[in-house]
Amino acid sequence: MSTLIFEMILKWLRIIILACLFALNGVWQAEAQSRNRPTWITFSVGHQEYNGDFGNEILAFEVGYDWTLGLELDQYLGNLFDFELSMDYAELDYTNAFSTTIINANIMLNVKPMGSKYHIKPYLGTGFGISPFFNNGASAENGVTLHLPAQVGFDYQLNDNMAVGLKARYNRSLSDDLDGIGEALDMDGINHDDFIVYSVGFKISINKTRDKDGDGISDKNDLCPDTYGTSFWGCPDSDSDGIPDNEDACPNNPGRSVLGGCPDSDGDGIVNSRDKCPETAGVFENEGCPRALDEDNDGITDAEDDCPQQAGTAANNGCPQKEEKQLTENMKENLQKLGSLLQFEDNSSVVDSTAYDALKQLADYMQSDSDLRLIIRGHTNTSRSAAQNLELSVDRANAVKDYLIEQGIQANRIAAFGYGDTRPEISNDSQDGREQVKNSRIELHLYYQ
């Protein structure tokens, strides 16, 4: 009869284990998409102690006996919960009274009071367990015991992929035949064969996580998977202004979030790159410069005004528009008379003394207005060769220029040219033309710059 019960329990044990593995696979598929390393395997060694019909050795810590080897699968369910499927292989005995080989299998739900973000993760757990046992020393029978496990322990995270753990699991038995005395599935609560397991384990993550930029944040949780960054979901913050580079318009210059991460040195709400007065608070309509920086009130800021104290126009860079000056008709007539009074000795570039008064009057004109400029043009008749005439006309024009310079007129205000006999007023083909004084002359042209 006991053998039949044993076979039925083993059958149901296999069904329960397969069902748990199937359920666990569903958890893997769901959670693996939202957590980096949800699944761990633990290899453990430990020691177990007995409390039953022969006596109680719990807390005796006779570690030289009753060693266990364990294999455990842990699945992350959330910040506060883990699922655990464990199996221990052990020899359980009590002095010389009995000795049995036991396989202790448990399905557990662990609660993590401190969550999952710390290196040390204490936990409490409970669940359901089943333990086939073999070669019982007292009755030489095999059997299965059901139990309700409760455990306490902690894990210490070594790195992202490894941890170590310590725990103690008490197995409250629902039968009384583990030690060969009593009956299977004894529910009366008297002399149940309980046992406790103390173990130390080494945990390894079995998830493969991609991290292309090596910042310790998996690609699936990294908003910037190709750029190293340890904050802002894996994105860098190069200027440390609290705004990630992928949202920062000025990623290398610290700034304010309301300005897209760009700096505003004067605090006027206009970013430095668009502020023409970045160190002085101003207004938007004045491109970041204060309204007060337009001393002449011409609508052109002093920073852009070439004449900041004189109202002007934008076309003239803020300076007053100059009025175009014109020679008066009286000045034109006097200039023509002055030109006719400029005489030279025959075949000479020496100014005749009779022309000094006219030259002095011309110098007075130019000294009265610094904007006046003068062009002197020398001409001759054809009484000499063309080369001689050209040379003589140039010399005479320069003689007038030199006299004016001596009177204090700047040289850069005067230009002198000679044309020889190429521009006669009367034709040089006649004897009259060749001898005419009008062809041998100095022309004066005054103008405003």
CORCOR-V106279 format. One record per residue. N is the residue number from 1. RES is the residue in three letters. SS is DSSP state (H for helix, E for strand, C for the rest). Layout:
# CORCOR-V106279
<<N | RES | SS> <N | RES | SS>>
This chain:
# CORCOR-V106279
<<1 | MET | C> <2 | SER | H> <3 | THR | H> <4 | LEU | H> <5 | ILE | H> <6 | PHE | H> <7 | GLU | H> <8 | MET | H> <9 | ILE | H> <10 | LEU | H> <11 | LYS | H> <12 | TRP | H> <13 | LEU | H> <14 | ARG | H> <15 | ILE | H> <16 | ILE | H> <17 | ILE | H> <18 | LEU | H> <19 | ALA | H> <20 | CYS | H> <21 | LEU | H> <22 | PHE | H> <23 | ALA | H> <24 | LEU | H> <25 | ASN | H> <26 | GLY | H> <27 | VAL | H> <28 | TRP | H> <29 | GLN | H> <30 | ALA | H> <31 | GLU | H> <32 | ALA | C> <33 | GLN | C> <34 | SER | C> <35 | ARG | C> <36 | ASN | C> <37 | ARG | C> <38 | PRO | C> <39 | THR | E> <40 | TRP | E> <41 | ILE | E> <42 | THR | E> <43 | PHE | E> <44 | SER | E> <45 | VAL | E> <46 | GLY | E> <47 | HIS | E> <48 | GLN | E> <49 | GLU | E> <50 | TYR | E> <51 | ASN | E> <52 | GLY | E> <53 | ASP | C> <54 | PHE | C> <55 | GLY | E> <56 | ASN | E> <57 | GLU | C> <58 | ILE | C> <59 | LEU | C> <60 | ALA | C> <61 | PHE | C> <62 | GLU | C> <63 | VAL | C> <64 | GLY | C> <65 | TYR | C> <66 | ASP | C> <67 | TRP | E> <68 | THR | E> <69 | LEU | E> <70 | GLY | E> <71 | LEU | E> <72 | GLU | E> <73 | LEU | E> <74 | ASP | E> <75 | GLN | E> <76 | TYR | E> <77 | LEU | C> <78 | GLY | C> <79 | ASN | C> <80 | LEU | C> <81 | PHE | E> <82 | ASP | E> <83 | PHE | E> <84 | GLU | E> <85 | LEU | E> <86 | SER | E> <87 | MET | E> <88 | ASP | E> <89 | TYR | E> <90 | ALA | E> <91 | GLU | E> <92 | LEU | E> <93 | ASP | E> <94 | TYR | E> <95 | THR | C> <96 | ASN | C> <97 | ALA | C> <98 | PHE | E> <99 | SER | E> <100 | THR | E> <101 | THR | E> <102 | ILE | E> <103 | ILE | E> <104 | ASN | E> <105 | ALA | E> <106 | ASN | E> <107 | ILE | E> <108 | MET | E> <109 | LEU | E> <110 | ASN | E> <111 | VAL | E> <112 | LYS | C> <113 | PRO | C> <114 | MET | C> <115 | GLY | C> <116 | SER | C> <117 | LYS | C> <118 | TYR | C> <119 | HIS | C> <120 | ILE | E> <121 | LYS | E> <122 | PRO | E> <123 | TYR | E> <124 | LEU | E> <125 | GLY | E> <126 | THR | E> <127 | GLY | E> <128 | PHE | E> <129 | GLY | E> <130 | ILE | E> <131 | SER | E> <132 | PRO | E> <133 | PHE | E> <134 | PHE | E> <135 | ASN | C> <136 | ASN | C> <137 | GLY | C> <138 | ALA | C> <139 | SER | C> <140 | ALA | C> <141 | GLU | C> <142 | ASN | C> <143 | GLY | E> <144 | VAL | E> <145 | THR | E> <146 | LEU | E> <147 | HIS | E> <148 | LEU | E> <149 | PRO | E> <150 | ALA | E> <151 | GLN | E> <152 | VAL | E> <153 | GLY | E> <154 | PHE | E> <155 | ASP | E> <156 | TYR | E> <157 | GLN | E> <158 | LEU | C> <159 | ASN | C> <160 | ASP | C> <161 | ASN | C> <162 | MET | E> <163 | ALA | E> <164 | VAL | E> <165 | GLY | E> <166 | LEU | E> <167 | LYS | E> <168 | ALA | E> <169 | ARG | E> <170 | TYR | E> <171 | ASN | E> <172 | ARG | E> <173 | SER | E> <174 | LEU | C> <175 | SER | C> <176 | ASP | C> <177 | ASP | C> <178 | LEU | C> <179 | ASP | C> <180 | GLY | C> <181 | ILE | C> <182 | GLY | C> <183 | GLU | C> <184 | ALA | C> <185 | LEU | C> <186 | ASP | C> <187 | MET | C> <188 | ASP | C> <189 | GLY | C> <190 | ILE | C> <191 | ASN | C> <192 | HIS | C> <193 | ASP | C> <194 | ASP | E> <195 | PHE | E> <196 | ILE | E> <197 | VAL | E> <198 | TYR | E> <199 | SER | E> <200 | VAL | E> <201 | GLY | E> <202 | PHE | E> <203 | LYS | E> <204 | ILE | E> <205 | SER | E> <206 | ILE | C> <207 | ASN | C> <208 | LYS | C> <209 | THR | C> <210 | ARG | C> <211 | ASP | C> <212 | LYS | C> <213 | ASP | C> <214 | GLY | C> <215 | ASP | C> <216 | GLY | C> <217 | ILE | C> <218 | SER | C> <219 | ASP | H> <220 | LYS | H> <221 | ASN | H> <222 | ASP | C> <223 | LEU | C> <224 | CYS | C> <225 | PRO | C> <226 | ASP | C> <227 | THR | C> <228 | TYR | C> <229 | GLY | C> <230 | THR | C> <231 | SER | E> <232 | PHE | C> <233 | TRP | C> <234 | GLY | C> <235 | CYS | E> <236 | PRO | C> <237 | ASP | C> <238 | SER | C> <239 | ASP | C> <240 | SER | C> <241 | ASP | C> <242 | GLY | C> <243 | ILE | C> <244 | PRO | C> <245 | ASP | H> <246 | ASN | H> <247 | GLU | H> <248 | ASP | C> <249 | ALA | C> <250 | CYS | C> <251 | PRO | C> <252 | ASN | C> <253 | ASN | C> <254 | PRO | C> <255 | GLY | C> <256 | ARG | E> <257 | SER | H> <258 | VAL | H> <259 | LEU | H> <260 | GLY | C> <261 | GLY | C> <262 | CYS | E> <263 | PRO | C> <264 | ASP | C> <265 | SER | C> <266 | ASP | C> <267 | GLY | C> <268 | ASP | C> <269 | GLY | C> <270 | ILE | C> <271 | VAL | C> <272 | ASN | H> <273 | SER | H> <274 | ARG | H> <275 | ASP | C> <276 | LYS | C> <277 | CYS | C> <278 | PRO | C> <279 | GLU | C> <280 | THR | C> <281 | ALA | C> <282 | GLY | C> <283 | VAL | C> <284 | PHE | H> <285 | GLU | H> <286 | ASN | H> <287 | GLU | C> <288 | GLY | C> <289 | CYS | C> <290 | PRO | C> <291 | ARG | C> <292 | ALA | C> <293 | LEU | C> <294 | ASP | C> <295 | GLU | C> <296 | ASP | C> <297 | ASN | C> <298 | ASP | C> <299 | GLY | C> <300 | ILE | C> <301 | THR | C> <302 | ASP | H> <303 | ALA | H> <304 | GLU | H> <305 | ASP | C> <306 | ASP | C> <307 | CYS | C> <308 | PRO | C> <309 | GLN | C> <310 | GLN | C> <311 | ALA | C> <312 | GLY | C> <313 | THR | C> <314 | ALA | H> <315 | ALA | H> <316 | ASN | H> <317 | ASN | C> <318 | GLY | C> <319 | CYS | C> <320 | PRO | C> <321 | GLN | C> <322 | LYS | C> <323 | GLU | C> <324 | GLU | C> <325 | LYS | C> <326 | GLN | C> <327 | LEU | C> <328 | THR | C> <329 | GLU | H> <330 | ASN | H> <331 | MET | H> <332 | LYS | H> <333 | GLU | H> <334 | ASN | H> <335 | LEU | H> <336 | GLN | H> <337 | LYS | H> <338 | LEU | H> <339 | GLY | H> <340 | SER | H> <341 | LEU | H> <342 | LEU | C> <343 | GLN | C> <344 | PHE | E> <345 | GLU | C> <346 | ASP | C> <347 | ASN | C> <348 | SER | C> <349 | SER | C> <350 | VAL | C> <351 | VAL | E> <352 | ASP | C> <353 | SER | H> <354 | THR | H> <355 | ALA | H> <356 | TYR | H> <357 | ASP | H> <358 | ALA | H> <359 | LEU | H> <360 | LYS | H> <361 | GLN | H> <362 | LEU | H> <363 | ALA | H> <364 | ASP | H> <365 | TYR | H> <366 | MET | H> <367 | GLN | H> <368 | SER | H> <369 | ASP | C> <370 | SER | C> <371 | ASP | C> <372 | LEU | E> <373 | ARG | E> <374 | LEU | E> <375 | ILE | E> <376 | ILE | E> <377 | ARG | E> <378 | GLY | E> <379 | HIS | E> <380 | THR | C> <381 | ASN | C> <382 | THR | C> <383 | SER | C> <384 | ARG | C> <385 | SER | C> <386 | ALA | H> <387 | ALA | H> <388 | GLN | H> <389 | ASN | H> <390 | LEU | H> <391 | GLU | H> <392 | LEU | H> <393 | SER | H> <394 | VAL | H> <395 | ASP | H> <396 | ARG | H> <397 | ALA | H> <398 | ASN | H> <399 | ALA | H> <400 | VAL | H> <401 | LYS | H> <402 | ASP | H> <403 | TYR | H> <404 | LEU | H> <405 | ILE | H> <406 | GLU | H> <407 | GLN | C> <408 | GLY | C> <409 | ILE | C> <410 | GLN | C> <411 | ALA | H> <412 | ASN | H> <413 | ARG | H> <414 | ILE | E> <415 | ALA | E> <416 | ALA | E> <417 | PHE | E> <418 | GLY | E> <419 | TYR | C> <420 | GLY | C> <421 | ASP | C> <422 | THR | C> <423 | ARG | C> <424 | PRO | C> <425 | GLU | C> <426 | ILE | C> <427 | SER | C> <428 | ASN | C> <429 | ASP | C> <430 | SER | C> <431 | GLN | H> <432 | ASP | H> <433 | GLY | H> <434 | ARG | H> <435 | GLU | H> <436 | GLN | C> <437 | VAL | H> <438 | LYS | H> <439 | ASN | H> <440 | SER | C> <441 | ARG | E> <442 | ILE | E> <443 | GLU | E> <444 | LEU | E> <445 | HIS | E> <446 | LEU | E> <447 | TYR | E> <448 | TYR | E> <449 | GLN | C>>
